[in-house]
Amino acid sequence: MVSRVELKEASLHRILDASAVRLRVEGLSGAAIAPVMQDAGLTHGAFYSHFANKDELAVAALRHALLENRPHWVGKPRNESWPARLGRLARRYLTAAHRDDVADSCALAALVSDASRGSAAFRQAYTRELAKSLSAICGDESAPLQQQDDAIAFMALCIGGIGLARAVDDPALSEHVLAVCREAVARLANADSAT
């Protein structure tokens, strides 16, 4: 027999899954309670046993989305050089598949514009999640300062590259944007190893 605690945990996970998809696809407006609860297959009233309001849901959904997909594209550090690591990560992130699958994409890229206009709580959560991604890229928080700076530039190229590739209506230009950003990451990483 399933306990109440287990049922509540399962309903929370369904809400977070549904809201994370809606956030990535629709932005902050996608965190509306009624459609999220419908997608989760739960009643509107069940929402309030987990969250006080829509803003709380948006923050939790952002964290959930990144907890789920950060390990998929960052993975664990391998025995590789810094340029090889950044190049490998860029080839995993800056792809047509990632561009096209918004519902399962990186929430940092999907929500960058919304975050800049979001509530203070959402911006704080976005900041914390970006910091976690930067640390994951570097392998740990004690990486050399140059690698930490490279990780920021890397994320700017990845988020900007995916955003531009999604925004244009010319498939050839979209593919070119992704390729140019992958090449820029390689130049960035190799420039540091040459100095």
SENU-224582 format. One record per residue: residue in three letters; x, y, z of N, C-alpha, C in turn. Coordinates in Angstrom, 1 decimal. Each point is the difference from the previous one (the first is absolute). Layout:
# SENU-224582
r/n_x/n_y/n_z/ca_x/ca_y/ca_z/c_x/c_y/c_z
ALA/X/Y/Z/X/Y/Z/X/Y/Z
...
***
This chain:
# SENU-224582
r/n_x/n_y/n_z/ca_x/ca_y/ca_z/c_x/c_y/c_z
MET/0.8/-1.2/0.0/-0.8/1.2/0.0/0.9/1.3/0.0
VAL/-0.4/0.9/-0.8/0.8/1.3/-0.1/-0.4/0.9/1.1
SER/1.0/0.6/0.7/-0.3/0.9/1.0/-0.4/1.4/-0.5
ARG/-0.6/0.8/0.9/-0.3/1.4/-0.4/1.2/0.8/-0.4
VAL/1.1/-0.3/0.7/1.2/0.8/-0.3/0.5/-0.4/-1.4
GLU/-0.1/-1.3/-0.3/0.4/-0.4/-1.4/-0.9/0.6/-1.0
LEU/-1.3/0.0/0.2/-0.9/0.6/-0.9/0.3/1.5/-0.2
LYS/0.2/0.7/1.1/0.3/1.4/-0.1/1.3/0.2/-0.8
GLU/1.0/-0.8/0.3/1.3/0.1/-0.7/-0.2/-0.2/-1.5
ALA/-0.8/-1.0/-0.4/-0.3/-0.4/-1.4/-0.8/1.2/-0.6
SER/-0.9/0.6/0.7/-0.7/1.1/-0.7/0.9/1.2/-0.1
LEU/0.9/0.3/0.9/0.9/1.1/-0.1/0.9/-0.3/-1.3
HIS/0.5/-1.2/-0.1/0.8/-0.3/-1.2/-0.7/0.2/-1.3
ARG/-1.3/-0.4/-0.1/-0.8/0.2/-1.2/-0.2/1.5/-0.2
ILE/-0.2/0.8/1.0/-0.2/1.5/-0.2/1.3/0.6/-0.5
LEU/1.1/-0.4/0.6/1.3/0.5/-0.4/0.4/-0.4/-1.4
ASP/-0.3/-1.2/-0.4/0.2/-0.4/-1.4/-0.8/0.8/-1.0
ALA/-1.3/0.1/0.3/-0.9/0.8/-0.9/0.4/1.5/0.0
SER/0.3/0.6/1.1/0.4/1.4/0.0/1.3/0.2/-0.6
ALA/1.0/-0.9/0.1/1.3/0.2/-0.6/-0.1/0.0/-1.5
VAL/-0.9/-0.9/-0.6/-0.2/0.0/-1.4/-0.6/1.3/-0.4
ARG/-1.1/0.4/0.7/-0.7/1.3/-0.4/0.9/1.2/0.1
LEU/0.9/0.0/1.0/0.9/1.1/0.1/0.9/0.1/-1.2
ARG/0.6/-1.1/-0.3/0.9/0.0/-1.2/-0.6/0.3/-1.3
VAL/-1.3/-0.4/-0.2/-0.7/0.2/-1.2/-0.6/1.4/-0.1
GLU/-0.6/0.4/1.1/-0.8/1.3/0.0/0.6/1.1/0.8
GLY/1.1/-0.2/0.7/0.6/1.0/0.9/-0.8/0.1/1.3
LEU/0.2/1.1/0.7/-0.6/0.1/1.3/-1.5/0.0/-0.1
SER/-0.6/0.4/-1.1/-1.5/0.0/-0.1/-0.4/-1.5/0.0
GLY/0.8/-0.9/-0.3/-0.3/-1.4/0.0/-0.2/-0.6/1.4
ALA/0.3/0.7/1.0/-0.1/-0.5/1.4/-1.4/0.3/0.6
ALA/-1.0/0.2/-0.9/-1.3/0.2/0.5/-0.5/-1.2/0.6
ILE/-0.7/0.1/1.1/-0.4/-1.1/0.9/-1.0/-1.0/-0.7
ALA/-1.0/0.5/-0.6/-1.0/-0.8/-0.6/0.5/-1.0/-1.1
PRO/0.8/0.6/-1.0/0.5/-1.0/-1.0/1.1/-0.9/0.5
VAL/0.8/0.4/0.9/1.0/-0.9/0.6/-0.7/-1.1/0.7
MET/-1.0/0.3/0.8/-0.7/-1.1/0.8/-0.8/-0.9/-1.0
GLN/-0.5/0.5/-1.1/-0.7/-0.8/-1.0/1.1/-0.9/-0.6
ASP/1.1/0.5/-0.4/1.1/-0.8/-0.5/0.5/-1.1/0.9
ALA/0.0/0.3/1.3/0.4/-0.9/1.1/-1.1/-1.0/0.3
GLY/-1.2/0.2/-0.5/-1.1/-0.9/0.3/-0.5/0.1/1.4
LEU/0.1/1.2/0.6/-0.4/0.2/1.3/-1.0/1.2/0.1
THR/-0.7/0.0/1.1/-1.0/1.1/0.2/0.8/1.3/0.4
HIS/-0.7/1.1/-0.3/0.5/1.3/0.3/0.3/0.1/1.5
GLY/-0.9/-0.5/0.9/0.2/0.0/1.4/1.3/-0.7/0.5
ALA/0.4/-1.0/-0.7/1.3/-0.7/0.4/1.2/0.9/-0.1
PHE/-0.1/1.0/-0.8/1.1/0.9/-0.2/0.4/0.6/1.4
TYR/-1.0/0.5/0.7/0.3/0.7/1.3/0.5/-0.8/1.1
SER/0.0/-1.3/-0.2/0.7/-0.9/1.0/1.5/0.0/-0.2
HIS/0.5/0.6/-1.1/1.4/0.0/-0.3/0.6/1.4/-0.1
PHE/-0.8/1.0/-0.5/0.5/1.3/-0.3/-1.0/1.1/0.4
ALA/0.5/1.1/0.4/-0.8/1.1/0.4/-0.6/0.8/-1.1
ASN/0.8/0.0/-1.1/-0.4/0.8/-1.2/0.7/-0.4/-1.2
LYS/-0.3/0.7/-1.1/0.6/-0.3/-1.3/1.5/0.3/0.0
ASP/0.4/1.1/0.7/1.5/0.3/0.0/0.8/-1.0/0.7
GLU/-0.5/-0.6/1.0/0.6/-1.1/0.7/0.2/-1.2/-0.9
LEU/-1.1/-0.3/-0.8/0.1/-1.1/-0.9/1.0/0.3/-1.1
ALA/0.1/1.2/-0.5/1.0/0.3/-1.0/1.4/-0.3/0.4
VAL/0.3/0.5/1.3/1.4/-0.3/0.5/0.2/-1.4/0.2
ALA/-0.9/-0.8/0.5/0.2/-1.4/0.2/0.1/-0.7/-1.3
ALA/-0.8/0.4/-1.0/0.1/-0.6/-1.4/1.3/0.2/-0.6
LEU/0.6/1.2/0.1/1.3/0.3/-0.5/1.0/-0.9/0.6
ARG/0.0/-0.1/1.3/1.0/-0.9/0.7/-0.1/-1.4/-0.5
HIS/-1.3/-0.4/-0.1/-0.3/-1.4/-0.4/0.5/-0.3/-1.4
ALA/-0.2/0.9/-0.9/0.4/-0.1/-1.4/1.5/-0.1/-0.1
LEU/0.7/0.8/0.7/1.5/-0.1/0.0/0.6/-1.2/0.7
LEU/-0.7/-0.4/1.1/0.5/-1.2/0.7/-0.2/-1.2/-0.9
GLU/-1.0/0.0/-0.8/-0.2/-1.1/-1.0/0.9/0.0/-1.2
ASN/0.2/1.2/-0.6/0.8/0.0/-1.3/1.4/0.4/0.1
ARG/0.4/0.7/1.1/1.5/0.3/0.1/0.9/-1.2/-0.1
PRO/-0.3/-1.1/0.7/0.9/-1.1/-0.1/0.0/-0.7/-1.4
HIS/-1.1/0.2/-0.7/0.0/-0.6/-1.4/1.0/0.6/-0.9
TRP/0.2/1.4/0.1/0.9/0.6/-1.0/1.3/0.3/0.6
VAL/0.1/0.2/1.3/1.3/0.3/0.6/0.8/-1.3/0.4
GLY/-0.7/-0.9/0.6/0.6/-1.2/0.4/1.1/0.2/1.0
LYS/0.8/-1.0/0.3/1.1/0.2/0.9/1.3/0.3/-0.7
PRO/0.9/0.7/0.6/1.3/0.2/-0.7/0.7/-1.3/-0.3
ARG/0.5/0.1/-1.2/0.8/-1.2/-0.5/1.5/0.4/0.1
ASN/0.8/-1.0/-0.3/1.4/0.2/0.0/0.3/0.7/-1.4
GLU/-0.2/1.3/-0.1/0.2/0.7/-1.3/0.5/1.4/0.3
SER/0.6/0.6/-1.0/0.5/1.3/0.2/-1.2/1.0/0.0
TRP/0.2/1.2/0.5/-1.0/1.0/0.1/-0.6/0.3/-1.4
PRO/0.9/0.3/-1.0/-0.6/0.2/-1.3/-0.8/-1.2/-0.5
ALA/0.4/-1.2/0.2/-0.8/-1.2/-0.4/-1.3/0.0/0.7
ARG/0.0/0.3/1.3/-1.3/0.0/0.8/-1.0/1.0/-0.6
LEU/0.5/1.2/-0.2/-0.9/1.1/-0.5/-0.5/-0.4/-1.4
GLY/0.9/-0.5/-0.8/-0.4/-0.4/-1.4/-1.1/-1.1/0.0
ARG/0.2/-1.0/0.9/-0.9/-1.1/0.1/-1.4/0.5/0.5
LEU/0.0/0.9/1.0/-1.2/0.5/0.5/-0.7/0.8/-1.0
ALA/0.7/0.8/-0.8/-0.6/0.8/-1.0/-0.7/-0.8/-1.1
ARG/0.7/-1.1/-0.3/-0.5/-0.9/-1.0/-1.3/-0.7/0.5
ARG/-0.1/-0.2/1.3/-1.2/-0.6/0.6/-1.2/1.0/0.1
TYR/0.4/1.3/0.3/-1.0/1.0/0.3/-0.5/0.7/-1.3
LEU/0.9/0.4/-0.9/-0.3/0.8/-1.1/-0.4/-0.9/-1.2
THR/-1.1/-0.7/0.1/-0.4/-0.9/-1.0/-1.4/0.3/-0.5
ALA/-0.3/-0.5/-1.2/-1.4/0.2/-0.5/-1.0/-0.7/0.9
ALA/0.3/-1.2/0.5/-0.9/-0.7/0.9/-0.3/0.8/1.2
HIS/1.0/0.6/0.6/-0.3/0.9/1.2/-0.8/1.2/-0.4
ARG/0.3/0.6/-1.1/-0.7/1.1/-0.5/-1.5/-0.3/-0.2
ASP/-0.3/-1.2/-0.5/-1.3/-0.3/-0.4/-0.9/-0.6/1.1
ASP/0.7/-0.5/1.0/-0.8/-0.7/1.1/-0.1/1.0/1.2
VAL/-0.8/1.0/-0.2/-0.1/1.0/1.1/-0.5/-0.5/1.3
ALA/-1.0/-0.9/-0.1/-0.6/-0.6/1.2/1.0/-0.7/0.9
ASP/1.1/-0.5/-0.5/0.9/-0.7/0.8/1.4/0.7/-0.1
SER/0.0/1.2/-0.3/1.3/0.7/-0.2/0.5/0.7/1.3
CYS/1.1/0.6/-0.1/0.6/0.7/1.1/-0.9/1.2/0.4
ALA/-0.4/0.0/1.3/-0.9/1.0/0.5/0.7/1.4/0.0
LEU/1.3/0.0/0.2/0.8/1.2/0.0/-0.2/0.8/-1.3
ALA/0.1/-0.8/-1.1/-0.2/0.6/-1.3/-1.4/0.4/-0.3
ALA/-0.9/-0.9/0.4/-1.4/0.2/-0.3/-0.6/1.2/0.8
LEU/0.6/0.3/1.1/-0.6/1.0/0.9/0.9/1.3/0.2
VAL/1.1/0.1/-0.8/0.9/1.2/0.3/-0.7/1.3/-0.1
SER/-0.9/0.2/-1.0/-0.7/1.3/-0.2/-1.0/0.2/1.1
ASP/-0.7/-1.1/0.3/-1.0/0.1/1.1/0.6/0.3/1.3
ALA/1.2/-0.6/0.3/0.6/0.2/1.3/0.4/1.4/0.2
SER/0.4/0.7/-1.1/0.4/1.4/0.2/-1.2/0.9/0.3
ARG/-1.2/-0.5/-0.2/-1.2/0.8/0.3/-0.8/-0.7/1.1
GLY/0.5/-1.0/0.6/-0.7/-0.8/1.0/0.1/0.6/1.4
SER/-0.7/-0.6/0.9/0.0/0.5/1.4/1.4/-0.2/0.6
ALA/0.2/0.7/1.1/1.3/-0.1/0.7/0.3/-1.4/0.4
ALA/-1.0/-0.8/0.4/0.2/-1.4/0.4/0.4/-0.8/-1.2
PHE/-0.7/0.2/-1.2/0.4/-0.8/-1.2/1.4/0.4/-0.4
ARG/0.3/1.3/0.0/1.4/0.4/-0.4/1.0/-0.6/0.9
GLN/-0.2/-0.1/1.3/0.9/-0.6/1.0/0.2/-1.5/-0.3
ALA/-1.1/-0.7/-0.3/0.0/-1.4/-0.4/0.8/-0.2/-1.3
TYR/-0.2/0.8/-1.0/0.7/0.0/-1.2/1.5/0.1/0.2
THR/0.3/1.0/0.8/1.4/0.3/0.4/0.7/-1.2/0.6
ARG/-0.7/-0.6/1.0/0.5/-1.2/0.7/0.2/-1.2/-1.0
GLU/-1.0/-0.2/-0.9/0.1/-1.1/-0.9/1.1/0.2/-1.0
LEU/0.2/1.3/-0.5/1.1/0.3/-0.9/1.3/-0.3/0.7
ALA/0.2/0.4/1.3/1.2/-0.2/0.7/0.3/-1.5/0.1
LYS/-1.1/-0.8/0.2/0.2/-1.5/0.1/0.5/-0.5/-1.3
SER/-0.6/0.5/-1.1/0.4/-0.5/-1.4/1.5/0.4/-0.2
LEU/0.3/1.2/0.3/1.4/0.5/-0.2/1.0/-0.9/0.8
SER/-0.4/-0.3/1.2/0.8/-0.9/0.9/0.1/-1.4/-0.7
ALA/-1.1/-0.5/-0.5/0.0/-1.3/-0.6/0.9/-0.1/-1.3
ILE/0.0/1.1/-0.7/0.8/0.1/-1.2/1.5/0.0/0.4
CYS/0.3/0.7/1.1/1.4/0.1/0.4/0.5/-1.3/0.7
GLY/-1.0/-0.8/0.5/0.3/-1.2/0.7/-0.1/0.2/1.5
ASP/0.3/1.2/0.5/-0.2/0.3/1.4/0.2/1.5/0.2
GLU/-0.3/0.4/1.2/0.0/1.5/0.3/1.4/0.5/0.2
SER/1.0/-0.9/0.1/1.4/0.5/0.2/0.8/0.1/-1.3
ALA/-0.7/0.0/-1.2/0.7/0.0/-1.3/0.8/1.4/0.0
PRO/1.0/0.0/-0.8/0.8/1.3/-0.2/-1.0/1.1/-0.5
LEU/0.4/1.2/0.3/-0.9/1.1/-0.3/-0.2/0.1/-1.5
GLN/1.0/-0.3/-0.8/-0.1/0.1/-1.5/-1.0/-1.0/-0.5
GLN/0.0/-1.2/0.6/-1.0/-1.0/-0.4/-1.4/0.4/0.4
GLN/-0.2/0.7/1.2/-1.3/0.5/0.4/-0.5/1.0/-1.0
ASP/1.0/0.9/-0.4/-0.4/1.0/-1.0/-0.4/-0.6/-1.4
ASP/0.8/-1.0/-0.3/-0.3/-0.7/-1.3/-1.4/-0.7/0.1
ALA/-0.3/-0.5/1.1/-1.4/-0.6/0.2/-1.1/1.0/-0.2
ILE/0.2/1.2/0.5/-1.0/1.1/-0.2/-0.1/0.3/-1.5
ALA/1.2/0.2/-0.7/-0.1/0.2/-1.4/-0.6/-1.2/-0.8
PHE/0.3/-1.2/0.4/-0.5/-1.2/-0.6/-1.6/0.1/0.1
MET/-0.5/0.2/1.2/-1.4/0.1/0.2/-0.7/1.1/-0.8
ALA/0.7/1.1/-0.1/-0.5/1.1/-0.8/-0.1/-0.4/-1.5
LEU/1.0/-0.7/-0.5/-0.1/-0.5/-1.4/-1.0/-1.1/-0.1
CYS/-0.2/-0.9/0.9/-1.0/-1.0/-0.1/-1.4/0.5/0.1
ILE/-0.3/0.8/1.0/-1.3/0.5/0.2/-0.4/1.0/-1.1
GLY/1.0/0.9/-0.4/-0.3/0.9/-1.1/-0.1/-0.8/-1.3
GLY/0.9/-1.0/-0.2/-0.1/-0.8/-1.3/-1.3/-0.7/-0.1
ILE/-0.4/-0.7/1.0/-1.3/-0.7/0.0/-1.2/1.0/-0.3
GLY/0.1/1.1/0.8/-1.1/1.0/-0.2/-0.1/0.6/-1.4
LEU/1.2/0.3/-0.6/0.0/0.5/-1.4/-0.5/-1.0/-0.9
ALA/0.5/-1.3/0.2/-0.3/-1.0/-1.0/-1.5/-0.3/0.1
ARG/-0.6/0.1/1.1/-1.5/-0.2/0.1/-0.8/1.2/-0.5
ALA/0.6/1.2/0.0/-0.7/1.2/-0.4/-0.1/0.2/-1.5
VAL/1.0/-0.4/-0.7/0.0/0.3/-1.5/-0.9/-1.0/-0.7
ASP/-0.6/0.4/-1.1/-0.9/-0.8/-0.8/0.7/-0.7/-1.2
ASP/1.3/0.2/-0.1/0.8/-0.5/-1.1/0.8/-1.2/0.5
PRO/-0.4/-1.3/-0.4/0.7/-1.2/0.6/1.5/0.1/-0.3
ALA/0.4/0.4/-1.1/1.5/0.1/-0.3/0.7/0.9/1.0
LEU/-0.6/1.2/0.2/0.6/0.9/0.9/0.0/-0.5/1.4
SER/-1.1/-0.7/0.4/-0.1/-0.6/1.4/1.2/-1.0/0.2
GLU/0.2/-0.8/-1.0/1.1/-1.0/0.1/1.3/0.7/0.0
HIS/0.2/1.0/-0.8/1.2/0.8/0.0/0.3/0.6/1.4
VAL/-1.0/0.6/0.6/0.1/0.6/1.3/0.6/-1.1/1.0
LEU/-0.6/-1.1/0.0/0.5/-1.1/0.9/1.5/-0.4/-0.3
ALA/0.3/-0.1/-1.3/1.4/-0.4/-0.4/0.9/1.1/0.4
VAL/-0.3/1.3/-0.2/0.9/1.1/0.3/0.2/0.0/1.5
CYS/-1.0/-0.2/0.8/0.1/0.0/1.5/0.9/-1.1/0.4
ARG/-0.2/-1.2/-0.5/0.9/-1.1/0.3/1.5/0.3/-0.3
GLU/0.2/0.6/-1.1/1.4/0.4/-0.4/0.5/1.1/0.9
ALA/-0.8/0.9/0.4/0.4/1.1/0.9/0.4/-0.6/1.4
VAL/-0.7/-1.0/0.5/0.3/-0.7/1.2/1.4/-0.6/-0.1
ALA/0.3/-0.7/-1.1/1.3/-0.6/-0.2/1.1/1.1/0.0
ARG/-0.2/1.1/-0.7/1.0/1.1/0.0/0.2/0.5/1.4
LEU/-1.1/0.2/0.7/0.1/0.5/1.4/0.9/-0.9/0.9
ALA/-0.3/-1.3/-0.1/0.7/-1.0/0.9/1.4/-0.1/-0.5
ASN/0.3/0.0/-1.3/1.4/-0.2/-0.5/0.8/1.3/0.2
ALA/-0.6/1.1/0.0/0.7/1.3/0.2/0.6/0.0/1.4
ASP/-0.7/-0.5/1.0/0.6/-0.1/1.4/1.1/-1.0/0.1
SER/-0.1/-1.1/-0.7/1.0/-1.0/0.1/1.3/0.4/-0.7
ALA/-0.1/1.0/-0.9/1.1/0.4/-0.8/0.8/1.1/0.8
THR/-0.6/0.6/1.0/0.7/1.0/0.8/0.8/-0.5/1.1
***
